[in-house]
């Protein structure tokens, strides 16, 4: 279960770095900013997905 938490945190870190890169590259190279936007959306989705299964697994384990 600890691995699920660590992978969830890693996805949140990737999302924050991607959002920072979006703001950094927006006026310089919009295509690169859109790629980082995709990474940010994907990372948030994966973090929420991992969170859902981590909670589901912990509830199942407690039974």
C-alpha positions in Angstrom: 0.0 0.0 0.0 2.9 2.3 0.6 3.9 1.9 -3.1 0.5 3.3 -4.1 1.0 6.3 -2.0 4.5 6.9 -3.3 3.4 6.6 -7.0 0.5 9.0 -6.2 2.9 11.6 -4.8 5.1 11.2 -7.9 2.2 11.9 -10.2 1.3 15.0 -8.2 5.0 16.2 -8.5 4.9 15.6 -12.2 1.7 17.6 -12.5 3.2 20.5 -10.6 6.3 20.6 -12.7 4.3 20.4 -15.9 2.1 23.3 -14.8 5.2 25.3 -14.0 6.6 24.5 -17.4 3.3 25.5 -19.1 3.6 29.0 -17.6 7.3 29.2 -18.4 6.9 28.2 -22.1 3.5 29.8 -22.9 5.0 32.9 -24.6 8.1 31.2 -26.0 6.8 28.0 -27.6 3.0 27.2 -27.4 3.4 23.7 -28.9 5.7 22.7 -26.0 3.3 24.3 -23.6 0.4 22.3 -25.0 2.5 19.1 -24.6 3.1 20.0 -20.9 -0.6 20.7 -20.6 -1.3 17.2 -21.7 1.2 15.8 -19.3 -0.4 17.8 -16.4 -3.9 16.6 -17.2 -2.6 13.0 -17.6 -0.7 13.2 -14.3 -3.7 14.6 -12.4 -5.9 11.9 -13.8 -3.4 9.2 -12.9 -2.9 10.5 -9.4 -6.7 10.6 -8.8 -6.9 7.1 -10.3 -4.2 5.8 -8.0 -5.8 7.5 -5.0 -9.2 5.8 -5.8 -7.6 2.4 -5.9 -5.4 3.0 -2.9 -8.5 3.9 -0.8 -10.5 1.0 -2.3 -7.7 -1.4 -1.5 -7.2 -0.2 2.0 -11.0 -0.6 2.7 -10.9 -4.1 1.3 -7.8 -5.0 3.4 -9.5 -3.7 6.6 -12.4 -6.1 6.2 
